[in-house]
Amino acid sequence: MSLDPFLFAPVHIQFHIIAAIMSVAIGPIALYRKRRDRVHKIVGYTWVVAMVSVAVSAFFIHTFALIGPFSPIHGLAVVTLWSLWAGVKHARAGRITAHRRTFRSLYWFGLMIAGLANFLPGRMANEALFGGNDDLGWIVIGVGAAALIAIARAGRSTARQKLAALRG
């Protein structure tokens, strides 16, 4: 393991990495904290700013370009910006369930999918953490994808249980 790929990366990539790590680290505090108090609001807005930083800075990274200077990750950045706007709008309108669903989905299926993509062969995270060992990167992607599928299935089961309880 060597942090050299990160330390010697261009400034916009370092900024992107720091914002992404911050988003991953503080996301659960805002998203799963039981009390919806001042701490939730401060951490939540900090998370939104970090996520905006991740999404906007992604447009300056073209190392994984497939369509001109862009890749599917850039499409995810657009969806992220829209989801952040929608999530804040839901909260301000008092639609807390929609707010919660939007931000939790963004965390798990936006941030984590983009994070897993960093372990593809030739990517900086793969190089830094595994010395470019592509097999280890694919293992991380496989385990991460399995975890995301399990989370999605658990969410559907919970939603079905709630609907069944409402129908009575």
SULGI-V142458 format. One record per residue. N is the residue number from 1. RES is the residue in three letters. SS is DSSP state (A for helix, B for strand, O for the rest). PSI is psi in degrees with one decimal (none if undefined). OMEGA is omega in radians with two decimals (none if undefined). Layout:
N&RES&SS&PSI&OMEGA  N&RES&SS&PSI&OMEGA
//
This chain:
1&MET&O&135.0&3.13  2&SER&O&132.4&3.10  3&LEU&O&0.7&-3.12  4&ASP&A&-42.9&3.12  5&PRO&A&-34.8&3.11  6&PHE&A&-44.3&-3.06  7&LEU&A&-29.4&-3.11  8&PHE&O&11.5&3.09  9&ALA&O&158.5&3.07  10&PRO&O&155.2&-3.06  11&VAL&A&-40.7&-3.11  12&HIS&A&-30.3&3.08  13&ILE&A&-40.2&3.07  14&GLN&A&-42.4&3.10  15&PHE&A&-44.7&3.13  16&HIS&A&-45.0&-3.13  17&ILE&A&-46.0&-3.14  18&ILE&A&-44.5&3.13  19&ALA&A&-39.3&3.13  20&ALA&A&-44.7&3.12  21&ILE&A&-41.2&3.09  22&MET&A&-42.5&3.13  23&SER&A&-43.8&3.13  24&VAL&A&-41.2&-3.06  25&ALA&A&-44.4&-3.05  26&ILE&A&-11.5&-3.14  27&GLY&A&-51.3&-3.11  28&PRO&A&-29.0&3.12  29&ILE&A&-47.1&3.14  30&ALA&A&-36.5&-3.00  31&LEU&A&-27.1&-3.03  32&TYR&A&4.5&3.09  33&ARG&O&133.1&-3.09  34&LYS&O&-44.8&-3.10  35&ARG&O&133.8&3.10  36&ARG&O&74.6&-3.03  37&ASP&O&-160.7&-3.13  38&ARG&A&-38.7&3.12  39&VAL&A&-44.6&3.11  40&HIS&A&-44.8&-3.09  41&LYS&A&-44.8&-3.14  42&ILE&A&-48.8&-3.14  43&VAL&A&-38.0&3.13  44&GLY&A&-47.9&3.11  45&TYR&A&-34.9&3.07  46&THR&A&-41.6&3.11  47&TRP&A&-42.6&3.13  48&VAL&A&-44.3&3.12  49&VAL&A&-42.1&3.11  50&ALA&A&-40.9&3.13  51&MET&A&-40.0&3.06  52&VAL&A&-41.4&3.12  53&SER&A&-41.1&3.10  54&VAL&A&-48.2&-3.07  55&ALA&A&-46.4&-3.11  56&VAL&A&-43.3&-3.13  57&SER&A&-24.2&3.10  58&ALA&A&-29.4&-3.13  59&PHE&O&-11.4&3.12  60&PHE&O&-0.1&-3.12  61&ILE&O&120.7&-3.07  62&HIS&O&21.7&-3.08  63&THR&O&-15.1&-3.09  64&PHE&O&31.7&-3.04  65&ALA&O&133.7&3.07  66&LEU&O&-33.7&-3.11  67&ILE&B&95.3&-3.02  68&GLY&O&-130.8&3.12  69&PRO&O&4.2&-3.01  70&PHE&B&163.3&3.11  71&SER&O&174.5&3.08  72&PRO&A&-27.6&3.11  73&ILE&A&-33.3&3.11  74&HIS&A&-34.7&3.04  75&GLY&A&-39.1&3.09  76&LEU&A&-33.6&3.10  77&ALA&A&-39.2&3.09  78&VAL&A&-45.6&3.11  79&VAL&A&-37.6&3.11  80&THR&A&-47.8&-3.14  81&LEU&A&-42.3&3.11  82&TRP&A&-43.2&-3.13  83&SER&A&-38.7&3.10  84&LEU&A&-44.7&3.11  85&TRP&A&-46.2&-3.13  86&ALA&A&-42.4&-3.13  87&GLY&A&-43.8&3.10  88&VAL&A&-41.2&3.12  89&LYS&A&-43.1&3.10  90&HIS&A&-44.6&-3.13  91&ALA&A&-45.4&-3.13  92&ARG&A&-28.8&3.13  93&ALA&O&-1.3&3.12  94&GLY&O&10.8&3.11  95&ARG&O&74.0&-2.99  96&ILE&A&-37.7&3.12  97&THR&A&-44.6&3.11  98&ALA&A&-39.8&3.09  99&HIS&A&-50.6&-3.11  100&ARG&A&-46.2&-3.12  101&ARG&A&-43.5&-3.13  102&THR&A&-48.5&-3.07  103&PHE&A&-36.1&3.09  104&ARG&A&-40.4&3.09  105&SER&A&-41.8&3.12  106&LEU&A&-42.2&3.14  107&TYR&A&-54.5&-3.01  108&TRP&A&-40.2&-3.01  109&PHE&A&-7.2&3.04  110&GLY&A&-63.9&-3.08  111&LEU&A&-43.3&-3.08  112&MET&A&-36.5&3.09  113&ILE&A&-44.8&3.09  114&ALA&A&-38.3&3.10  115&GLY&A&-41.3&3.11  116&LEU&A&-33.6&3.13  117&ALA&A&-21.9&3.13  118&ASN&O&-9.1&3.12  119&PHE&O&6.3&3.04  120&LEU&O&154.3&3.12  121&PRO&O&136.7&3.10  122&GLY&O&-4.5&-3.12  123&ARG&O&157.6&-3.03  124&MET&A&-41.3&-3.13  125&ALA&A&-40.8&3.09  126&ASN&A&-45.5&-3.14  127&GLU&A&-44.9&-3.07  128&ALA&A&-44.2&-3.05  129&LEU&A&-34.5&-3.02  130&PHE&A&11.2&3.14  131&GLY&O&27.0&3.13  132&GLY&O&10.6&3.10  133&ASN&O&100.4&-3.05  134&ASP&A&-34.0&-3.12  135&ASP&A&-42.2&3.13  136&LEU&A&-37.2&3.08  137&GLY&A&-44.2&3.12  138&TRP&A&-34.5&3.09  139&ILE&A&-45.0&3.11  140&VAL&A&-44.3&3.13  141&ILE&A&-44.0&3.14  142&GLY&A&-46.6&3.13  143&VAL&A&-42.3&3.12  144&GLY&A&-43.2&3.12  145&ALA&A&-41.4&3.10  146&ALA&A&-41.1&3.12  147&ALA&A&-42.3&3.13  148&LEU&A&-37.6&3.08  149&ILE&A&-42.3&3.11  150&ALA&A&-41.2&3.11  151&ILE&A&-43.1&3.12  152&ALA&A&-43.4&3.12  153&ARG&A&-40.6&3.12  154&ALA&A&-39.5&3.11  155&GLY&A&-39.6&3.11  156&ARG&A&-40.9&3.13  157&SER&A&-43.2&3.13  158&THR&A&-42.3&3.14  159&ALA&A&-41.4&3.11  160&ARG&A&-41.1&3.12  161&GLN&A&-41.4&3.13  162&LYS&A&-40.6&3.11  163&LEU&A&-41.3&3.11  164&ALA&A&-39.7&3.13  165&ALA&A&-37.1&3.12  166&LEU&A&-37.0&3.14  167&ARG&A&-25.0&2.98  168&GLY&O&none&none
//
